[in-house]
Amino acid sequence: MISEQVESGKSVAAFCRERGVPASQMFSWKKRLRDRAALGFLEVAVKPAQELAKDRPAGSSAIEVRLIRGRSIVVEPGFDAHHLRELLLVLEGEA
């Protein structure tokens, strides 16, 4: 929703009013994203394809996203980036 609001060119108040979302909630989401962005870089480990493939069907080009507390999400090609962002906000907020 944050991306949609920014791209719309509308004020937070006008955008939220149209969507029935409290503007205070939008500002809270924006703050959470800013705070996360300030954390800096995250460690990325590249594993051999054979190791990743053992849990997935042959020929899969999925991406595994490792989350805090050892959880992970497998993202298949053609995923909806907006839904993934929303899901990550919820899951990472449970820490």
Buried (B, 14 or more C-beta within 10 A) or exposed (E): BBEEBEEEEBEBEEBBEEEEBEBEEBEEBBEBEEEEEEEEEEEEEEEEEEEBBEEEEEEEEBEEBEBEEEEEBEBEEEBEEEEEBEBBBEBBEEE
